[in-house]
């Protein structure tokens, strides 16, 4: 009996001698638009990560973009995706974000608020460069690396809050953010690169609530308003503070928990004169009671305080 080509294929498949593979479709996103807002939602429940290239979204009417996370997806923002969007004012990432590409939001002149409600991957080179209206950035989850030059020249930026851990902060990442007043790191932080916060002339206070890697030379150079830094962990939670980390700043105090002051002074002698206990970190003295009478009865001890 002759076997045709289709029968041969069926036999080979059944013997496992041919494997059939199917290519996964390229992830896409669904976009809904009203007058001023774009909501982006991954349109396939099987998509784990949707790549976003939003060049076509930069229209003259769009002021807000919301990356919806109703399906539990993670978005990756490609290089140059929303570069130069002239009317974009607000961006909200409702869930996790993969990497944000190089130049992804560079030069968005009226962008003033960014909220990351989930975790974020790496933030790329020049990702938010020259976003001169940007005032607030909130990272509610963890952040990967913030690379070289990511937020340079964001001259209106006033506050940055990192609720979770942060990877390394690259060189000149926040350079020339002249309105920046406060930085709070509530989780662990990796290395802080050379000149990372140089010329942040309004910066007054920095708080590290977790561990810190190396604070490199000139990381906070010319931060002329910088008054204090607070480390809330013990000395072992800070890898290194280089001798010129605060070159050109006016730092007056480095606050640490009272019981670790001497350990910090020993580990970082270049700053020994600056270490002070965090105000209120020393526990109150124990109450003392004067006793002037002790009556010993059979089988018991009675102590009376002085009247």
C-alpha positions as a printed NumPy array, in Angstrom:
array([[  0.   ,   0.   ,   0.   ],
       [  1.353,   3.389,  -0.974],
       [  1.51 ,   6.113,   1.664],
       [  0.929,   9.657,   0.522],
       [  2.791,  12.647,   1.839],
       [  0.072,  13.629,   4.337],
       [  0.035,  10.136,   5.844],
       [  3.83 ,  10.266,   6.172],
       [  3.607,  13.58 ,   8.069],
       [  0.959,  12.176,  10.439],
       [  3.162,   9.138,  11.164],
       [  6.253,  11.272,  11.802],
       [  4.299,  13.568,  14.101],
       [  2.966,  10.606,  16.063],
       [  6.508,   9.294,  16.501],
       [  7.731,  12.647,  17.699],
       [ 10.129,  13.036,  14.793],
       [  8.611,  16.357,  13.717],
       [  7.796,  19.194,  16.093],
       [  5.315,  21.887,  15.189],
       [  5.874,  25.29 ,  16.746],
       [  3.568,  28.254,  16.604],
       [  4.838,  31.816,  16.749],
       [  3.316,  33.924,  19.486],
       [  1.617,  36.985,  18.15 ],
       [  3.311,  40.292,  18.794],
       [  1.739,  41.851,  21.903],
       [ -0.512,  44.763,  21.127],
       [ -2.441,  47.297,  23.116],
       [ -5.954,  48.612,  22.929],
       [ -6.374,  52.369,  23.111],
       [ -9.49 ,  54.234,  24.177],
       [ -9.565,  57.981,  23.738],
       [-11.73 ,  60.784,  25.007],
       [-11.13 ,  64.476,  24.537],
       [ -7.957,  64.675,  26.606],
       [ -7.18 ,  61.235,  28.026],
       [ -5.79 ,  58.049,  26.515],
       [ -6.234,  54.786,  28.406],
       [ -3.953,  52.008,  27.222],
       [ -4.872,  48.416,  28.04 ],
       [ -3.244,  45.201,  26.853],
       [ -5.92 ,  43.527,  24.744],
       [ -5.008,  39.86 ,  25.232],
       [ -5.187,  38.012,  28.556],
       [ -2.223,  35.872,  27.476],
       [  0.043,  38.875,  27.036],
       [  2.52 ,  39.221,  29.892],
       [  4.174,  42.357,  28.583],
       [  2.865,  44.798,  26.02 ],
       [  5.384,  46.935,  24.145],
       [  4.235,  50.507,  23.749],
       [  5.391,  52.803,  20.988],
       [  3.206,  55.848,  21.414],
       [  4.489,  58.18 ,  18.742],
       [  1.051,  58.227,  17.13 ],
       [ -0.489,  59.142,  20.5  ],
       [  1.211,  62.534,  20.605],
       [ -1.711,  64.528,  19.289],
       [ -2.578,  68.135,  19.947],
       [ -5.487,  67.215,  22.269],
       [ -3.951,  64.59 ,  24.591],
       [ -3.055,  65.786,  28.098],
       [ -3.125,  62.52 ,  30.051],
       [ -2.092,  58.904,  29.447],
       [ -3.182,  56.094,  31.782],
       [ -1.579,  52.681,  31.505],
       [ -4.383,  50.476,  32.763],
       [ -3.504,  47.31 ,  34.672],
       [ -6.88 ,  45.575,  34.828],
       [ -5.397,  42.449,  33.251],
       [ -2.319,  42.362,  35.461],
       [ -0.019,  43.151,  32.539],
       [  3.366,  44.809,  32.553],
       [  4.178,  47.475,  29.998],
       [  7.511,  48.14 ,  28.361],
       [  7.93 ,  51.655,  27.014],
       [ 10.12 ,  51.585,  23.915],
       [ 12.893,  54.019,  23.001],
       [ 11.536,  57.408,  21.871],
       [  7.976,  56.168,  22.423],
       [  6.468,  59.463,  23.587],
       [  9.364,  61.794,  22.913],
       [  8.342,  65.426,  22.567],
       [  4.604,  65.092,  23.279],
       [  3.786,  68.785,  23.367],
       [  0.514,  68.702,  25.363],
       [  1.054,  65.714,  27.693],
       [  0.64 ,  66.784,  31.345],
       [  0.067,  63.63 ,  33.385],
       [  1.122,  59.975,  33.2  ],
       [ -0.171,  57.232,  35.494],
       [  1.071,  53.645,  35.479],
       [ -1.562,  51.692,  37.389],
       [  0.485,  48.505,  37.588],
       [  3.954,  47.206,  36.938],
       [  6.16 ,  48.686,  34.234],
       [  9.061,  46.969,  32.541],
       [ 11.952,  49.018,  31.28 ],
       [ 11.34 ,  52.584,  30.165],
       [ 13.406,  53.114,  27.039],
       [ 15.985,  55.701,  26.136],
       [ 14.486,  59.134,  25.332],
       [ 11.014,  57.677,  25.986],
       [  9.51 ,  60.91 ,  27.378],
       [ 12.313,  63.327,  26.594],
       [ 11.314,  66.921,  25.983],
       [  7.651,  66.762,  27.03 ],
       [  7.437,  70.463,  27.898],
       [  4.238,  70.531,  30.002],
       [  4.461,  67.114,  31.702],
       [  4.124,  67.924,  35.41 ],
       [  3.236,  64.691,  37.214],
       [  4.214,  61.02 ,  36.967],
       [  2.864,  58.293,  39.243],
       [  4.142,  54.72 ,  39.247],
       [  1.68 ,  52.656,  41.29 ],
       [  3.559,  49.373,  40.816],
       [  7.128,  48.239,  40.293],
       [  9.321,  49.744,  37.575],
       [ 12.22 ,  48.237,  35.682],
       [ 15.198,  50.264,  34.51 ],
       [ 14.642,  53.887,  33.515],
       [ 16.696,  54.549,  30.406],
       [ 19.158,  57.147,  29.2  ],
       [ 17.53 ,  60.575,  28.724],
       [ 14.144,  59.022,  29.505],
       [ 12.786,  62.262,  30.997],
       [ 15.511,  64.692,  29.965],
       [ 14.379,  68.31 ,  29.678],
       [ 10.881,  67.732,  31.045],
       [ 11.061,  71.242,  32.416],
       [  7.522,  71.392,  33.883],
       [  7.791,  68.108,  35.831],
       [  7.131,  68.818,  39.534],
       [  6.412,  65.487,  41.22 ],
       [  7.475,  61.886,  40.789],
       [  6.118,  59.126,  43.031],
       [  7.424,  55.572,  42.908],
       [  5.044,  53.45 ,  44.995],
       [  6.87 ,  50.186,  44.283],
       [ 10.44 ,  49.157,  43.633],
       [ 12.584,  50.696,  40.896],
       [ 15.373,  49.11 ,  38.897],
       [ 18.351,  51.184,  37.85 ],
       [ 17.913,  54.861,  37.053],
       [ 20.574,  55.216,  34.421],
       [ 22.846,  57.991,  33.246],
       [ 21.109,  61.32 ,  32.531],
       [ 17.567,  60.027,  33.074],
       [ 16.014,  63.146,  34.688],
       [ 18.627,  65.804,  33.985],
       [ 17.344,  69.373,  33.556],
       [ 13.946,  68.688,  35.089],
       [ 14.189,  72.19 ,  36.489],
       [ 10.727,  72.349,  38.136],
       [ 11.047,  69.004,  39.975],
       [ 10.367,  69.6  ,  43.69 ],
       [  9.814,  66.203,  45.306],
       [ 10.836,  62.619,  44.715],
       [  9.555,  59.794,  46.894],
       [ 10.798,  56.219,  46.582],
       [  8.433,  53.993,  48.587],
       [ 10.312,  50.796,  47.708],
       [ 13.844,  49.744,  46.893],
       [ 15.928,  51.414,  44.188],
       [ 18.782,  49.997,  42.162],
       [ 21.753,  52.126,  41.213],
       [ 21.269,  55.814,  40.425],
       [ 23.527,  56.671,  37.506],
       [ 25.798,  59.588,  36.817],
       [ 24.096,  62.99 ,  36.345],
       [ 20.717,  61.244,  36.643],
       [ 19.115,  64.24 ,  38.411],
       [ 21.693,  66.893,  37.592],
       [ 20.435,  70.497,  37.384],
       [ 17.103,  69.753,  39.068],
       [ 17.338,  73.147,  40.691],
       [ 13.92 ,  73.173,  42.403],
       [ 14.325,  69.776,  44.109],
       [ 13.884,  70.24 ,  47.881],
       [ 13.457,  66.803,  49.41 ],
       [ 14.365,  63.22 ,  48.573],
       [ 13.114,  60.275,  50.624],
       [ 14.343,  56.721,  50.11 ],
       [ 12.053,  54.464,  52.156],
       [ 13.672,  51.224,  50.963],
       [ 17.178,  50.085,  50.118],
       [ 19.251,  52.007,  47.57 ],
       [ 22.177,  50.853,  45.453],
       [ 25.101,  53.054,  44.486],
       [ 24.584,  56.763,  43.857],
       [ 26.721,  57.767,  40.889],
       [ 29.137,  60.594,  40.295],
       [ 27.354,  63.952,  39.992],
       [ 23.97 ,  62.253,  40.261],
       [ 22.376,  65.226,  42.038],
       [ 24.867,  67.944,  41.137],
       [ 23.524,  71.497,  41.098],
       [ 20.313,  70.628,  42.926],
       [ 20.632,  73.995,  44.598],
       [ 17.312,  73.936,  46.505],
       [ 17.881,  70.486,  48.026],
       [ 17.687,  70.747,  51.823],
       [ 17.154,  67.252,  53.199],
       [ 17.828,  63.656,  52.19 ],
       [ 16.536,  60.665,  54.162],
       [ 17.714,  57.07 ,  53.773],
       [ 15.461,  54.704,  55.711],
       [ 17.107,  51.502,  54.425],
       [ 20.56 ,  50.422,  53.326],
       [ 22.709,  52.434,  50.895],
       [ 25.505,  51.433,  48.556],
       [ 28.376,  53.768,  47.745],
       [ 27.699,  57.496,  47.615],
       [ 30.277,  58.458,  45.017],
       [ 32.396,  61.594,  44.743],
       [ 30.474,  64.73 ,  43.836],
       [ 27.157,  62.864,  43.955],
       [ 25.659,  65.93 ,  45.67 ],
       [ 28.109,  68.519,  44.377],
       [ 27.067,  72.179,  44.638],
       [ 23.887,  71.378,  46.532],
       [ 24.281,  74.743,  48.193],
       [ 21.135,  74.536,  50.374],
       [ 21.77 ,  71.012,  51.686],
       [ 21.556,  71.136,  55.473],
       [ 21.215,  67.563,  56.629],
       [ 21.23 ,  63.899,  55.695],
       [ 19.571,  61.199,  57.763],
       [ 20.547,  57.537,  57.847],
       [ 18.079,  55.496,  59.891],
       [ 20.018,  52.222,  59.854],
       [ 23.231,  51.243,  61.626],
       [ 26.677,  51.95 ,  60.158],
       [ 26.847,  48.575,  58.397],
       [ 23.855,  49.539,  56.219],
       [ 25.913,  52.234,  54.461],
       [ 28.624,  50.788,  52.225],
       [ 30.675,  53.93 ,  51.664],
       [ 30.483,  57.717,  51.698],
       [ 33.356,  58.985,  49.594],
       [ 35.38 ,  61.947,  50.813],
       [ 34.051,  64.384,  48.208],
       [ 30.451,  63.201,  47.963],
       [ 29.144,  66.584,  49.143],
       [ 31.757,  68.829,  47.566],
       [ 30.472,  72.397,  47.358],
       [ 27.449,  71.749,  49.575],
       [ 26.68 ,  73.419,  52.887],
       [ 25.851,  70.273,  54.842],
       [ 25.797,  70.862,  58.601],
       [ 24.614,  67.571,  60.094],
       [ 24.431,  63.883,  59.319],
       [ 21.799,  62.36 ,  61.588],
       [ 21.996,  58.717,  62.676],
       [ 20.374,  56.716,  65.506],
       [ 21.912,  57.739,  68.824],
       [ 23.408,  54.331,  69.625],
       [ 25.313,  54.204,  66.311],
       [ 26.909,  57.662,  66.344],
       [ 30.327,  56.383,  67.382],
       [ 30.205,  53.542,  64.861],
       [ 29.52 ,  55.999,  62.044],
       [ 32.345,  58.271,  63.199],
       [ 34.768,  55.349,  63.208],
       [ 33.687,  54.103,  59.777],
       [ 33.582,  57.501,  58.05 ],
       [ 36.255,  59.668,  59.749],
       [ 36.075,  62.34 ,  57.032],
       [ 32.604,  63.217,  58.367],
       [ 33.192,  62.548,  62.059],
       [ 32.385,  66.114,  63.079],
       [ 29.016,  66.029,  61.316],
       [ 27.469,  62.919,  62.868],
       [ 24.718,  63.626,  65.394],
       [ 21.945,  61.577,  66.886],
       [ 18.561,  61.832,  65.218],
       [ 16.522,  64.214,  67.386],
       [ 14.269,  62.147,  69.616],
       [ 15.978,  58.843,  68.77 ],
       [ 17.351,  58.347,  72.29 ],
       [ 14.877,  56.525,  74.534],
       [ 13.65 ,  58.433,  77.592],
       [ 15.411,  57.681,  80.871],
       [ 13.839,  55.029,  83.025],
       [ 11.724,  56.262,  85.892],
       [ 13.393,  55.868,  89.279],
       [ 11.652,  55.33 ,  92.587],
       [ 13.194,  56.122,  95.975],
       [ 12.649,  53.449,  98.623],
       [ 13.143,  54.098, 102.292],
       [ 11.298,  51.231, 103.909],
       [ 11.407,  47.5  , 103.393],
       [  9.092,  45.339, 105.515],
       [  9.751,  41.668, 105.393],
       [  6.867,  39.467, 106.421],
       [  6.838,  35.775, 106.733],
       [  6.7  ,  34.239, 103.291],
       [  6.568,  37.567, 101.427],
       [  8.47 ,  40.792, 100.652],
       [  6.678,  44.157, 100.699],
       [  8.338,  47.255,  99.239],
       [  6.87 ,  50.708,  99.84 ],
       [  7.973,  53.862,  97.959],
       [  8.904,  56.965,  99.859],
       [  5.919,  59.135, 100.733]])
